[in-house]
């Protein structure tokens, strides 16, 4: 695997470089050189494709090339149709750019990303949207690259798993990485929902819980045996949910829900 620094070789001379990070639940898009993504959004398309892989859905798992024998409902066509609509949304509705004028970097989990995903991306971006250049970068390497360092350890907490990677001089060490399946943001949301119910708070849906987690919960500092006891986190008594409901978020829940995962 080439180091990420080599990815800028053919793309740096282009006027615009679009970066797309495909997660299991969320997609992050923006331009290279900017400090933050232009948009982070949920994608039911990506969730559908990865669930299809888990359940061995015959319309998602299978052949890697398009052919008349496969038909429209075969795996390659499924991936191309699904990703095609997603790429069009990214270029035309979110970034408002012309694909022919940009290079593209796609961040992915190189060790688990299916080949059919890369081939479908290449087909759509080159043959249909006609982008100038395309590179695939590992998410762990890309994350470390933003710190200005080429060597380090990256802990990536995703929706359904946590991935720990060791990077040396921009190259991920294959035998020095591991995935913890079943430990991710979804577990934190489940814990938040459970603790809110135990405290007698109003039950919220998934979107409300996600916003509540980001805006109100935190990891408390480690207690110092020789220092004063830390104060109890305050209750938020008038929290406004995404759907307009007002609920109380107990201080105990705010300080414990994430700490339990760690």
Secondary structure by P-SEA (a helix, b strand, c coil): cccccccccccccccbbbbbbbcccbbbbbbcccccccbbbbbaaaaaaaaaaaacccccccccccccccccccaaaaaaaaaaaaaaaacccccccccccbbbbbbcccccccaaaaaaaaaaacccccccbbbbbbaaaaaaaaacccbbbbbbbcccbbbbbbbcccccccccccccccccaaaaaaaaaaaaaaaccccccaaaaaaaaacccccccccccccccccccccccccccccbbbbbbbaaaaaccccccc
